Every structure is written in structure tokens, then in C-alpha cells.
Amino acid sequence: MTTPDYTQIIDAETWAFIRASESWFPAETTSYSIARQRKIYDSMCGAFHRDHPTGVTARNEALAGIRIRIYESGAAAATTVYFHGGGFVVGGLESHDDVCAELCAATGFRVIAADYRLAPEHRHPAHFDDALTVTRAVAETFGGALVLAGDSAGGTLAAAVAHATRGAGLGIAGQMLIYPGLGGDRDTGSYLTHAQAPMLTRDDVAFYAGIRHAGGVEPQSDPTAGPLQDHDFTGLPPTLIHAAECDPLCDDGVAYAAAIARAGGHAHVTVEKGLVHGYLRARATVARAKDSFARITAGIAALGQGQWPHDRA
């Protein structure tokens, strides 16, 4: 299969972001110890961190035994539950702190970030169990409309919780999935076309999947691990997906939206042209990423208000 010409697909701003990211998180990072990977990832996220918007407060608490960070900017009409990315191995409350603060400011919603357990210390389903526990506790504690959101591995968790809570009356108004990994077939589509994409490769995806599961064995029919493995896509909340074009995970979002639509639900996927995995960190420096983030915040706002921002046809 021909490798895409990323020098033509990816613009200069995005290349500058890629090079800056790789100066902190080089391609060989997955060969390092887990402790070193986490330190490198945290340093990279710190380098891109932005101050909180004026008027946003943040506080750490524990909810149902799980650490969370609550962002507020006044009376909130809805709550976004946010699950961070990082391959289920790296990341935490700090890695996506500024993203959550900006989501709060842009939507006016309360945002609750969950510090779920990580592999390899805690294998699947520990991450899912924590995500589900937090979501249930948020619904019970705060009430009102909930929007599930997450990027990369966090998108996996958001979707897995949406599948697990159908009919539970938790008030889940929608889900926003940002370049999610949803358990698609790694021997087809974008996994092959973009196997050597900047920022995330097919080998990286396999590496993180191996760490996530005991013995490195991935389940084949477990929607709590990969929502695309479900056999029933009915009854899911309205779903918005933003996939990065230059990302082996791109087709997971496309396939997931199609599965929901075939089941009679509402789903829309936007393939963000010329963008790469992890582009949320580029939202201040790359016009394409900034535009995508604006679409993401507008989508979350619409979902939380019970609106569908796309044609239902």
C-alpha cells in the first residue's frame, strides 16, 4: 500500500507542531520504561499547557473513590464528563487540564475530568470500571444532562460507557469522541494507509493494546474494551466524532458512526483534513486544529442542550 505524501497533506503549521511534540516525545519513547514514558508525556503536556480562561475555577475531589477535577464557570446547564487520552498508560488530571478548562469556558458546562487507573499496574477492565463508576456518580451527584467526552483512549472509554449505560436513566445527552480508538480491525483501512503517520503509528496502537490487556491478549467480543466489537448499536446517545485524517485510528470513527446510523441512531463523523493524532495540543498554534476545537466545543454545547447540530437524514 502506498504511503501518503504527508509533506503535501500536512501543512507547515501542523508540521511545526509535530516537530515540537517529537522534541519532547520522540518516536522511540514506547521502547522506554513505563515510568520514563509517563515522565516524558507529562513534560510534553506541560510544555503545551495554557493558562485557564478567566472565570474558570478548578478543584480536586474524590467521587466514588476516584480522583476527579471539577471545572466550573458559573451556573451550569449540563455536565461534561471527560476522559483523557494516553493509551491507557500515560496521562492524568494534569495532561488535559487546560483542554478541560477551555471546554468549560466555551460551553458554560461543568466539566469533570476522571483520573482513571492506568496499565500496566491496572489492566482492562480497570479503566472502564473507573469510567463507569465516575459517570454513575456524576449523574447521581449533579443530575441534569451529561455529555460523555474523551480523546484517543478517553474516547474509547466514553463510548464504552455509553454502550454500558443504555436504558439506565443517567441523563446522557450525547457523546463527543475525539480521534478515538474503538477496537477496529488493524489489518485494514486507515490502520494500513496511515500505519506510519506522524504522532501515532500502527505499531504504537498495538503496543498500547498489548499493555492494556493481561498477557497482551486482546478480547474479541468485548465492547467495554472496543465499542466496535458490540453487536448492538441501538439506543446509543447522539454521537459526534472528530477523527484526524493522518491517523491509523481514523477509520474507527468512520465505522462507528456508520454502525450507529445503520441501527437508526444519530451519529456524525468529521474527518479533520491534514490533522494528526493528538492535535488538541495544537489548538492554539495550528489554524486547522483551532477550527476543529471550535467545532468540538460547539458540538458539546449542542448535545448538552438536547440539540443535534447536523441534518438527521
N, C-alpha and C positions, 0 to 999 in steps of 0.2 A: 504494500500500500504506500502511495506517495505521501511523504511528509509535507504538510502545508508550509508555504513560504511565510514564516512569521515576520520576516522583515517587511513584507507587504501588508499583512493582515493587521499587525500591531503597530500603533502609531508611536511617534517619538516620545510623547508624554508617558505612555504606558511602559515603553522600554526603560525610561529613566526610573520609573517606579520598580520595575523588575530588578534592575541593577542595584538600586538602593536596598531592596529586600534581600537580594543574594549577598550583599556585603555583610549582612547580619546573619542570614540563614543560608549558608552555601548548600549547593546541591548534595554534597556528601553528608549532610547533617544526620540523615537516617542511619548512617553507619556508626554513629557515636552512641555512648551510653544514654539511657533514658534521662538520667539526671542532667547530663550535659545538653541533650536536646531541649529539655524544659528551660534550662537557663538561657540558651540561645534564643528560643522562641520568645521568652519573656523580654529579653533585651531588645529584640526586633520590635515587638509590640510597643515597648516603652519608647523606642526611637520615633515611632509614628504617632504616639499618643497626642491628643489635642485636649486643651482645657475644656471643661464643661461649659456649655452655653449658660449665659446669665439667667438666673431664675430656677435652675435645676438643682435640687438637693439630692444627696445620695447618702444612704445609711446601710450598714451591715446588720443583719439579723439572722436568726436561725428559725426555720419554719419546718415543722415535722422532722426536726433533727438534721436538716440540711442547710448549709450556709447559703444565704441569698444576699443580694444587694438590691435595695428598693430605690428607684429614681422617681421623683415627683416634681411637678412644676405648677402645682395648684390642684384644684378640684379636678378629678379625672373621670371622664365619661366611660372609660374602659381600661383594661389592663393588658399589656403585652408581656407574655412570659417568654424570655429569651434564653436560648441555649447556645453557648459559644462553640465555635469550631476548634479544630486542633487534632483531628484524627482519633479522638477518644484517648489521646496520650498526653497532649500538652494543652496549655491554656487554663483559664480560670476567671475569677472575677475581675482581675486587672487587665487581662489581654483584650477584652472587648468593652472595657469600662466607658471609653469615650463614645463608642458606637451606641451603646445603650443610652447614654446621656443625651446624645443628639436625636435618637429616636423619640425619647421623651419630649424634648423641646419641640420637635417638628410635628408631633401628633397631639400633644397635650395629654397623652395617656400615661398612666403609671406604667413603668417598666420594671419587671422583676427578673434579674439575672440569677440563674441557678448554678451553684458550684458543685456539679455532679462529680461522682467518683471517676477516677481515670484508670486506664490499663497501663502497665500490666499488673499493678497491685490489685486491681479490681476488674475482673473480666466481665464480658457480657453475661447476664443481663443487668449488671450493677448500674450502668449508666442509664439504661431505660427505666429501671426501677426508681431511681432517684428523680428522673424527669417526670414520671407518672405521679410519684408522691408529691412533688412540688406543685404540679398542676392541680391536683385534687385539693391540696392545702390552700393554694391561692384562691381557688373557686369558693372554698368554704369560708375563708377569712375575709376576702374582699368582695365577693359576689360580682354581679354585673357581667358585661360581655368580656370574654377573654379572646385574645389573638395569640396563637402559638407561632413563634418565630425562631429562626436559627440559621446559621450559615455552616456549610460543609457538614461536619459530623453533627453539629447542632440542628441542621435541617433534617438529618436522619431522625434525631430524637423527637423533634416537633411532629413530624409525620407519623412516627411510630405511636406517639401519644394520641394523636388524632384518631388513628385506627383503633386503639385500645379503648377509647372513651366514647365511642359512638353509642348514643342512646343513654348515656349516663347522666344527662341533665346538668352538665358542668357549665353551660353557657358559652361553649366555644363557638365564636362567631366566624372564625376563619383561621387559615394558616398561611404564613409567609415563609417560603423556603428559598434560601439564597445559596446558589451553587451547591445544592445538596448532593450527598451520596446516598442513593436509595436502594442499593443492592442489585443494580443491573448486571447484565452479562458482560464480563470484562473481555470477552473474546469477539466483540462485535462493535460496530458503530464508532462513536467518539473515543471509546477506550483504545481503539487501534489507530484511528485517524490522528488523535492528539496524544498518543502514547508518550511522546517526548516533549510535551508542551512545557513552556516556562512555568515555574512556580509549583507545578504538581505533575508528576508523571504517573503512568500506569503502574510502574514498579512501586512508587510511593504508596499508591492506593492499596496494593497487595501487601506491602509491608505493614501498614497500619491495621489492615484487616486481620493479619496474622497475629499481631499483638493483642488485638481486642478479644479474640476467642481462645478458649482453653485448648492447648495443644495445637494452636494455629488452624483448627478445623472450623470452617465457616458453615453455619446451618443453611439448609437449602429451602426450607419452607417455614421460615420464622419471620413474620412481619414486624416483630419487635426489634429484629436485627436489621432487616432490609424491607421496608414497606412495599417494594415492588414484588416481593415474594408472596404477598397476600393473594387470596383467590376471590376476595370480595371487596370491591371498591365502592359499594353503595353506601349512602348515609354519611359520607365524609363532609366536613365543613367546606365552604368555598375556599378555593386554594389558588394562591398566586405563587408563581415560581420565577426566579430570575437566575438563569444559567449563564455561565461565561462561555463564549464561543470557543476559546482556546483552552479547553479544559477536558481531560478524559471523562469527567463526570457529566458533561453537558447533556448527553442523551438520556441520562437518568431522569432529569427534569422533564424532558420532552415525553418520554414514555409514561411517566407518572401522570402528567396532565391528560394524556390520551386515555389512560386507563380509567381515570375518574370521569372523563367526558363520556366514554362508552357506557359507563354504569349509570349515566343520567345525571351526574353531578356537575358542578360548575368549577372549572379549572382553566387557568390561562398561564402559559409559559412565555416568557420573554427571553430570547437568546440575545444576550448583550454582545453586540458585534465588537470584535477586536479586544475583548477583555479576557483576563486570566483569573485563575483561582486565587482567592484572597484579595480581590480588588476593593473590598470595603476599606482597606487601609489607604487606598489611593483616592478616596472621595474628595480630598481637599486639593489634590495636585493634578489630577487627570480629569479632563472635561467629561470623557465618556463615563467614568466612574461616578463623578458628581451627578450627572444626569440620571444614572441608574439609581443612585441613592435617593434622589428626589422621587423617582417612580416607586421605590420601595416604601418610603415614608408615606407617600400619598396612598399607596395600596393598603398599608396597615391602618391608616386613618379611615379609609372607606370600609374595610372589613369590620373594624370596631364599631362603626356606626350602622352596621347592617346593610351596607350598600355594596353592589357589585360594579366595579369600575370598567367592565368590558361588556360587549354585546353578549347576550345569552344564547345566541344562535349557535 
